[in-house]
Amino acid sequence: MAATRKRLTVTEFDFDEVKDNLKVFMRNQTEFKDYDFEGSGLSALLDVLAYNTHYLGFNANMLANEMFLDSSQLRSSVVSHAKTLGYTTRSATAAKATINVFLNTSNTSATMPAGTVFTASVGDTSYQFVTIQDTTAFLQGASIAFDDTVIYEGSYVSSRYTADTQNVEQRFLINDNRADTTTLTVTVQNSLSDSTLTTYTLATDISGLTSTSNVYFLQEVEDGKYEIYFGDGILGSALEDGNIIIMNYVVTNKGAANSAAGFTSSSAIDTVNSVNVRTVSPAAGGAEPESIESIKYNAPLDYASQGRCVTTEDYKTYIRQLFANTQAVSVWGGEDGSFNSVTGISDIAEYGKIFISVKSITGLNLNEIQKAQLVTGLAPYTVASLTPVIVDPEILNLIMSVNFKFDSNATAKNKESLQSIVSSTITNYNNNYLKVFNSVFRHSQFTALIDASDTSILNNITTVVLSLLHTPSTSGSLSFTVNFANQLYHPHSGHNSTAGGIIASTGFYIQDNTNEMFFDDDGIGNLRIYYLDSGARTYYDLLAGTVNYINGLISVNPIYITTVSNVDDNVSTSIRITASPASVDIVSKRNQIIEIDLINTTITAGGDTIAVSSGGGSTNYVTTSNYVAPSSY
């Protein structure tokens, strides 16, 4: 036992526990048997030893964390682990826009050089956009047109290095952590006396490299900057002494210039001062560098895919790399369903295609140019004969009617305060559980959170109405579909026919008719069009389409819609169509994203008249939460 008492306990790393262990150890030594450790100078020495032990333990723990990708906290560690998996982190991304440039001149041709500047404003701030390559165009009619010119927000920067093979520590750095590496071009000039230029490309797959491959490699280094390096003469051609490395790239303000439009030319182009610019697509895609969380998620998936898109997860990984503003992605194969621009999403198989829906952090759908760029970017990774098809995400809105009861004896809050608390609960649920692909609205989970919002809330009755926006073509008579992808409420044939069934819509106008029209249904599967005459429904078309209550699909016959009415008192180009669901649990499917319509959701509070305060101060109450299917919104 004496030997045991002289041993030092080393399992604790907390400062106080370490110091106590040192005191116990010292007291068990015969030399310090009656020593006062609290009031002596030795106490300060014990403090130093305890601090030193605490620091060493903390550093050892942090070091162990940084040794693994999952537990790393420092960006440098995460980037290093990702590099061992062959993953290159995404840099800051410049906002890109597409414009048409017209030079009003009689010259037969003109060249627009890389670095040509255009300007546009977002709010009160002006931003510079630049081209990143030389482009030559020829006279057509009275002007020279540079069609579909892609411009990048930022400054066009050039860096030069002279290779010194004797300097083993020489590095070729991009000296700004706001550089967009997707705009990087690398050329090598033979020497000061030999101006021959060779363009080098980014190496993405070493399997095809030889000793003469003109490639460079890219990696993130300290402070979020990037470095390029070259081959060793075996995998890629090696540099020679005196080679001049020229790097051109855009240094950007990242997402600040997103949505910029109305571009103007800042100077003459190839000596032509009369320049007109037309915006094809506004600026989009500007983003921050890839986050630590994103690197941890994507690096292992990228390694598993081995540079190929085979599974749906592979596509999700590469889409996040190719489109920096990706918030969420849904991917499904043609064997699971298809998409048609007229009929929308369907369960009909279409083999040979892979369907991709991207939700952007900006909230905007990808424009046609971004979709084309994404398809082109996926081409090197797509296997076999699969054709990627980009599908716009569809927001399935839930219009909630929340009616809750509270015990006024259990709270000092008034009705308005409780309604505000419940409103915050609904917003948090919307942000934390919904607004992504493949989400599910759970009615019991939602109502339980409402009840838990405040201790005074006794119960709530919440009903749900589905809502979709459809933007009709106003150029002719066309058919369209609206797919709720959830079974609709239909307890019996002819349900609620007189009052308009379970389908409702905002107003719209059709050709050759001045009445504001609306949709409803007759309860037996027919979609109807009506207008209001002195508040009464007057039906214009009793067979305007069909309603499939089982599949949640509304098919509208060809109709020439000329304009649509305001939606929520705002000018709109879309019709809102609502339907009552058969189940209060709502599932999103494929390109659908469920969100709660916070504008039209109603919250009603009332004191519970059943709650009775007993003599002992306790509250007895009876609650009911039977779901009642809502009528059309």
TIKE-263214 format. One line per 10 residues: number of its first residue (from 1); their letters; for each residue x, y negated, z negated of C-alpha. Coordinates in steps of 0.05 Angstrom, whole numbers. Each point is the difference from the previous one (the first is absolute). Example, Ala and Ser with C-alpha at 12.3 -4.5 7.8 and 13.67 -1.06 7.14 Angstrom:
1	AS	246 90 -156 ~ 27 -69 13 .
This chain:
1	MAATRKRLTV	0 0 0 ~ 58 -47 -15 ~ 27 8 70 ~ -69 -14 29 ~ -7 -65 -39 ~ 65 -25 30 ~ -24 8 71 ~ -24 -62 37 ~ -71 3 30 ~ 6 -20 73 .
11	TEFDFDEVKD	-70 10 27 ~ -24 -72 -11 ~ 16 -60 43 ~ -41 -54 -34 ~ 44 -52 -35 ~ -31 7 -69 ~ 0 76 2 ~ 72 2 24 ~ 22 -47 -56 ~ -38 42 -53 .
21	NLKVFMRNQT	33 63 26 ~ 69 -33 -6 ~ -16 -21 -71 ~ -22 70 -19 ~ 63 29 31 ~ 45 -49 -37 ~ -35 11 -67 ~ 12 75 6 ~ 75 -13 5 ~ 36 3 -68 .
31	EFKDYDFEGS	39 -63 17 ~ -64 -42 2 ~ -42 36 -52 ~ -17 -62 -42 ~ 9 -52 54 ~ -52 -56 10 ~ -13 2 75 ~ -52 -56 -1 ~ 40 -56 -30 ~ 70 15 25 .
41	GLSALLDVLA	40 -20 61 ~ -6 72 23 ~ -74 -13 15 ~ 22 -46 57 ~ 45 54 27 ~ -57 49 -2 ~ -42 -51 39 ~ 54 -2 53 ~ 3 76 4 ~ -76 5 3 .
51	YNTHYLGFNA	-5 -52 55 ~ 55 33 39 ~ -34 68 -6 ~ -67 -32 19 ~ 30 -33 62 ~ 35 64 22 ~ -65 40 -8 ~ -40 -52 37 ~ 51 -4 57 ~ 4 76 4 .
61	NMLANEMFLD	-76 3 5 ~ -2 -53 54 ~ 56 33 38 ~ -37 66 -1 ~ -63 -35 27 ~ 39 -33 56 ~ 27 68 23 ~ -68 20 28 ~ -45 -33 51 ~ -65 10 -40 .
71	SSQLRSSVVS	27 -32 -64 ~ 45 -54 30 ~ -17 -71 -19 ~ 55 -40 36 ~ -11 -14 73 ~ 73 16 16 ~ -9 70 -29 ~ -66 12 36 ~ 31 -23 66 ~ 60 45 -11 .
81	HAKTLGYTTR	-43 61 -13 ~ -42 -16 61 ~ 63 -4 42 ~ 20 71 -20 ~ -68 22 28 ~ 15 -36 66 ~ -51 -54 -14 ~ 13 -73 20 ~ -39 -50 -41 ~ -42 -51 36 .
91	SATAAKATIN	25 -72 -1 ~ -40 -64 -4 ~ -45 -4 61 ~ -13 -63 41 ~ -70 -19 21 ~ -8 14 75 ~ -44 -34 50 ~ -12 9 74 ~ -5 -59 47 ~ -2 -17 73 .
101	VFLNTSNTSA	48 -54 21 ~ -9 -41 64 ~ 55 -44 30 ~ -30 -52 46 ~ 55 -4 53 ~ 15 13 72 ~ 63 40 -17 ~ -3 71 28 ~ 21 32 -66 ~ 19 -16 -72 .
111	TMPAGTVFTA	31 35 -59 ~ -26 -7 -70 ~ 60 16 -45 ~ 0 35 -66 ~ -9 -50 -56 ~ -50 -43 38 ~ -39 -38 -53 ~ -76 -8 -7 ~ -37 -30 -59 ~ -67 10 -34 .
121	SVGDTSYQFV	-31 -19 -66 ~ -35 36 -57 ~ -36 -52 -41 ~ 46 -59 -7 ~ 64 40 10 ~ 34 6 68 ~ 37 64 18 ~ 51 15 53 ~ -7 60 46 ~ 54 26 46 .
131	TIQDTTAFLQ	10 50 57 ~ 53 54 -10 ~ 18 17 71 ~ 13 -33 67 ~ -59 4 48 ~ -3 -20 73 ~ -63 -15 38 ~ -16 -25 70 ~ -44 -54 30 ~ -73 19 9 .
141	GASIAFDDTV	-42 -55 30 ~ 15 -66 -34 ~ 36 29 -62 ~ 46 52 -27 ~ -36 45 -49 ~ 31 40 -57 ~ -57 45 -18 ~ -7 37 -66 ~ 62 -30 -31 ~ 12 24 -71 .
151	IYEGSYVSSR	27 -52 -48 ~ 24 8 -71 ~ -6 -48 -58 ~ 68 -24 -26 ~ 68 -23 22 ~ 40 36 53 ~ 68 14 -32 ~ 65 27 30 ~ 57 30 -41 ~ 69 21 26 .
161	YTADTQNVEQ	54 45 -28 ~ 67 21 29 ~ 16 73 -12 ~ 63 16 -40 ~ 9 75 -5 ~ 57 -8 -50 ~ -48 -32 -50 ~ -36 59 -31 ~ -44 -47 -40 ~ -26 -40 59 .
171	RFLINDNRAD	-75 -5 2 ~ -49 -28 51 ~ -54 -33 -42 ~ -65 -35 18 ~ 9 -56 -50 ~ -73 -16 -14 ~ -50 44 -36 ~ -56 -32 40 ~ 26 29 66 ~ -48 42 40 .
181	TTTLTVTVQN	41 60 22 ~ -52 19 53 ~ 23 -62 38 ~ 74 19 -6 ~ 41 7 64 ~ 73 22 -3 ~ 49 -10 56 ~ 75 12 0 ~ 48 -43 41 ~ 65 35 18 .
191	SLSDSTLTTY	45 -56 -24 ~ 12 -75 2 ~ 34 9 68 ~ -50 51 27 ~ -72 -25 -1 ~ -31 67 20 ~ -61 12 -43 ~ -28 67 -21 ~ -69 5 -32 ~ -5 47 -60 .
201	TLATDISGLT	-65 32 -22 ~ -23 22 -69 ~ 14 74 -12 ~ -63 36 -25 ~ 20 72 14 ~ 72 25 -4 ~ -15 66 35 ~ 10 -30 69 ~ 61 -43 -16 ~ 67 9 33 .
211	STSNVYFLQE	68 -33 -7 ~ -20 -51 53 ~ -70 -18 -25 ~ -5 -75 -8 ~ -41 -2 -64 ~ 2 -34 -67 ~ -27 21 -67 ~ -40 -44 -48 ~ -6 1 -76 ~ -24 -45 -56 .
221	VEDGKYEIYF	55 -22 -47 ~ 5 -47 -60 ~ -47 -58 -11 ~ -50 27 51 ~ 47 -15 58 ~ 15 47 57 ~ 64 27 29 ~ 16 32 67 ~ 55 50 12 ~ 25 39 59 .
231	GDGILGSALE	19 70 20 ~ 66 34 -16 ~ 16 25 70 ~ -36 66 -12 ~ -71 -22 -16 ~ -3 -64 40 ~ 55 -41 32 ~ 50 -32 -47 ~ 20 -73 1 ~ 68 -22 23 .
241	DGNIIIMNYV	44 -56 -27 ~ -21 -67 28 ~ -71 21 17 ~ -48 -58 -14 ~ -66 22 -31 ~ -58 -47 15 ~ -64 6 -40 ~ -63 -39 18 ~ -61 2 -44 ~ -58 -41 -29 .
251	VTNKGAANSA	1 -27 -70 ~ -73 -7 -20 ~ -47 -29 -52 ~ -34 69 -1 ~ -76 -5 -7 ~ -6 -75 -7 ~ -15 -11 74 ~ -52 55 8 ~ -61 -26 39 ~ 39 -56 33 .
261	AGFTSSSAID	-27 -20 69 ~ -1 -60 46 ~ 72 5 21 ~ 38 -57 34 ~ 68 -2 33 ~ 52 -40 -37 ~ 48 -12 58 ~ 12 10 73 ~ 5 71 28 ~ 52 8 54 .
271	TVNSVNVRTV	0 -76 10 ~ -77 0 9 ~ -33 -49 -48 ~ -72 12 21 ~ -18 62 -40 ~ -69 26 -17 ~ -11 55 -52 ~ -62 43 -9 ~ -8 45 -61 ~ -16 72 18 .
281	SPAAGGAEPE	1 25 -72 ~ 13 -40 -64 ~ 59 15 -46 ~ -6 62 -43 ~ 43 53 -32 ~ 45 -44 -43 ~ 16 38 -64 ~ 47 7 -59 ~ 56 52 0 ~ -22 71 -17 .
291	SIESIKYNAP	-15 6 -74 ~ 34 49 -47 ~ -66 38 -8 ~ -7 6 75 ~ 71 26 8 ~ -11 53 -53 ~ -64 22 35 ~ 24 -1 72 ~ 72 25 -4 ~ -17 72 -20 .
301	LDYASQGRCV	-56 3 51 ~ 45 -27 54 ~ 52 53 -17 ~ -52 54 2 ~ -24 -21 69 ~ 70 4 28 ~ -13 -55 50 ~ -63 31 28 ~ -75 -13 -10 ~ -29 69 -10 .
311	TTEDYKTYIR	-49 -8 -58 ~ -47 -57 -16 ~ 47 -19 -58 ~ 57 -7 50 ~ -42 -51 40 ~ -16 -38 -64 ~ 74 -5 -17 ~ 22 -27 68 ~ -60 -48 6 ~ 21 -32 -66 .
321	QLFANTQAVS	70 -10 28 ~ -24 -26 68 ~ -54 -47 -27 ~ 25 -37 -61 ~ -68 -27 -21 ~ -30 69 -9 ~ -42 5 -63 ~ -32 67 13 ~ -2 51 57 ~ -49 54 21 .
331	VWGGEDGSFN	21 52 51 ~ -41 58 28 ~ 10 48 57 ~ -46 6 60 ~ -22 68 -24 ~ -34 -34 -59 ~ -38 -53 40 ~ 8 -54 51 ~ -12 -74 13 ~ -35 -37 56 .
341	SVTGISDIAE	-2 -75 7 ~ -76 3 13 ~ -24 57 -45 ~ 54 -9 -53 ~ 24 57 -44 ~ -31 69 12 ~ 10 72 -20 ~ 10 21 73 ~ 71 29 8 ~ 47 -33 49 .
351	YGKIFISVKS	63 42 3 ~ 67 -30 19 ~ -11 -65 -39 ~ 19 -24 -68 ~ -43 -56 -29 ~ 30 -53 -45 ~ -34 -54 -40 ~ 42 -54 -34 ~ -23 -47 -54 ~ 44 -63 0 .
361	ITGLNLNEIQ	18 -38 -63 ~ -24 -63 36 ~ -71 29 5 ~ 0 -8 75 ~ -5 55 52 ~ 59 13 45 ~ -6 -38 65 ~ 9 36 67 ~ 73 -19 6 ~ 16 26 -70 .
371	KAQLVTGLAP	-37 65 16 ~ 40 8 64 ~ 66 -14 -37 ~ -18 51 -53 ~ -15 54 52 ~ 66 -16 35 ~ 37 3 -66 ~ -29 68 -16 ~ 20 28 69 ~ 70 25 -20 .
381	YTVASLTPVI	-28 39 -59 ~ -63 30 31 ~ 5 73 17 ~ -32 40 57 ~ -52 -37 39 ~ -37 -35 -56 ~ -25 -70 16 ~ -6 -49 -58 ~ -65 -41 0 ~ -5 -60 -47 .
391	VDPEILNLIM	-70 -9 -30 ~ -22 -62 -38 ~ -18 14 -73 ~ -74 -7 -17 ~ -22 -30 -66 ~ -59 37 -31 ~ -28 -50 -49 ~ -40 18 -61 ~ -52 -50 -22 ~ -12 15 -74 .
401	SVNFKFDSNA	-59 -19 -43 ~ 23 6 -73 ~ -52 -8 -54 ~ 27 9 -70 ~ -29 -4 -70 ~ 37 -25 -61 ~ -11 -4 -75 ~ -2 -73 -18 ~ 11 19 -74 ~ 68 31 17 .
411	TAKNKESLQS	32 -60 34 ~ 7 -75 -4 ~ 7 -4 75 ~ -57 -27 41 ~ -30 31 62 ~ 43 -41 48 ~ 65 20 -35 ~ -19 74 4 ~ -17 -7 73 ~ 68 -31 13 .
421	IVSSTITNYN	34 58 -37 ~ -39 51 42 ~ 18 -38 63 ~ 74 7 -19 ~ -9 74 -11 ~ -31 8 69 ~ 57 -40 32 ~ 52 42 -35 ~ -34 65 21 ~ -2 -26 71 .
431	NNYLKVFNSV	75 -15 -1 ~ 23 61 -38 ~ -43 56 28 ~ -24 -23 68 ~ 27 -41 59 ~ 42 57 27 ~ -12 57 49 ~ -31 65 -24 ~ -27 -32 -64 ~ -63 23 -36 .
441	FRHSQFTALI	-49 -43 -38 ~ -21 40 -61 ~ -66 -27 -28 ~ 8 31 -69 ~ 71 -27 -7 ~ -22 -69 22 ~ -60 -3 -48 ~ 43 26 -57 ~ 49 -57 11 ~ -58 -50 -1 .
451	DASDTSILNN	-24 28 -67 ~ 71 -4 -27 ~ 9 -73 21 ~ -25 -23 -69 ~ -21 36 -63 ~ -68 -34 2 ~ -19 29 68 ~ -47 59 -11 ~ -15 25 70 ~ -5 -20 72 .
461	ITTVVLSLLH	-39 19 62 ~ 40 -10 64 ~ -25 9 70 ~ 41 2 64 ~ -14 -23 71 ~ 48 14 58 ~ 20 -56 46 ~ 39 -3 65 ~ 17 -58 47 ~ -6 10 75 .
471	TPSTSGSLSF	26 -51 50 ~ -44 7 62 ~ 22 -17 70 ~ -36 -62 25 ~ 18 10 73 ~ -54 50 20 ~ -48 55 -19 ~ 40 52 -38 ~ -14 57 -48 ~ 39 9 -65 .
481	TVNFANQLYH	1 43 -62 ~ 7 -14 -74 ~ 27 58 -40 ~ -8 -1 -76 ~ 30 71 -3 ~ -42 14 -62 ~ -69 32 -3 ~ -56 -51 -3 ~ -60 1 -47 ~ -58 36 34 .
491	PHSGHNSTAG	-45 36 -50 ~ -55 15 51 ~ -22 -16 71 ~ -26 -71 8 ~ 31 -23 -66 ~ -13 -75 -12 ~ -19 -10 73 ~ -48 -57 -13 ~ 51 -40 -40 ~ 57 12 50 .
501	GIIASTGFYI	30 67 -20 ~ 71 0 -29 ~ 35 -39 55 ~ 6 -76 0 ~ 43 -51 35 ~ 18 -73 6 ~ -29 -38 58 ~ 19 -2 73 ~ -28 -27 66 ~ -11 37 65 .
511	QDNTNEMFFD	-3 -23 71 ~ -65 -34 23 ~ -29 -4 -70 ~ 3 -58 -50 ~ -20 40 -61 ~ 51 21 -52 ~ 1 76 1 ~ 15 52 -54 ~ 9 76 -4 ~ -38 49 -44 .
521	DDGIGNLRIY	-23 73 7 ~ -66 37 0 ~ 20 56 -48 ~ -3 54 55 ~ 67 -16 34 ~ -18 -58 45 ~ 36 -67 -3 ~ -46 -60 9 ~ 10 -74 18 ~ -47 -52 -30 .
531	YLDSGARTYY	-7 -74 -12 ~ -38 -38 -53 ~ -65 -35 17 ~ -26 -40 -59 ~ 40 46 -45 ~ -30 64 30 ~ 40 50 40 ~ -17 1 74 ~ 33 57 37 ~ 35 -16 65 .
541	DLLAGTVNYI	27 71 13 ~ -23 63 -37 ~ 52 44 35 ~ 63 -43 -3 ~ 43 59 -19 ~ 6 59 -47 ~ 18 11 -73 ~ 33 66 -20 ~ -13 2 -75 ~ 42 62 -11 .
551	NGLISVNPIY	64 -27 33 ~ -12 -73 -16 ~ 5 -19 74 ~ -40 -56 32 ~ 0 -1 76 ~ -26 -64 33 ~ -26 3 72 ~ 28 -50 51 ~ -17 -70 -24 ~ 22 -69 23 .
561	ITTVSNVDDN	17 -39 -64 ~ 17 -72 16 ~ 15 -28 -69 ~ -3 21 -73 ~ -25 -36 -61 ~ 41 -25 -58 ~ 22 52 -51 ~ 2 -22 -73 ~ -11 -72 24 ~ 64 3 42 .
571	VSTSIRITAS	6 -1 76 ~ 11 71 23 ~ 12 42 62 ~ -25 63 -34 ~ -66 31 -20 ~ -3 30 -70 ~ -39 66 -1 ~ -19 31 -66 ~ -27 68 -20 ~ -20 36 -63 .
581	PASVDIVSKR	44 62 -14 ~ -26 68 -21 ~ 54 6 -54 ~ 28 -52 -47 ~ 69 30 10 ~ 28 -30 65 ~ 58 31 40 ~ 44 -36 51 ~ 17 39 63 ~ 59 -7 47 .
591	NQIIEIDLIN	6 -74 17 ~ -49 -24 -53 ~ 19 -40 -61 ~ -50 -8 -57 ~ -5 -68 -32 ~ -51 -32 -46 ~ -34 -61 30 ~ 13 -47 -57 ~ -39 -57 33 ~ -66 37 5 .
601	TTITAGGDTI	7 44 -61 ~ -49 -22 -54 ~ 10 6 -75 ~ -59 -6 -46 ~ 4 1 -76 ~ -56 8 -50 ~ -7 10 -75 ~ -20 71 -17 ~ -69 -3 -31 ~ 4 73 -22 .
611	AVSSGGGSTN	60 -11 -44 ~ -24 -3 -73 ~ 43 -22 -58 ~ -10 47 -60 ~ 6 -19 -73 ~ 71 28 -2 ~ 21 -46 56 ~ 6 55 52 ~ -32 -6 69 ~ -45 53 29 .
621	YVTTSNYVAP	-15 -2 74 ~ -26 40 58 ~ 33 -5 68 ~ -21 21 69 ~ 43 2 63 ~ -42 35 52 ~ 21 -20 70 ~ -53 -31 44 ~ 15 -4 74 ~ 3 -73 22 .
631	SSY	-41 -30 55 ~ 36 -32 59 ~ 42 -60 -16 .
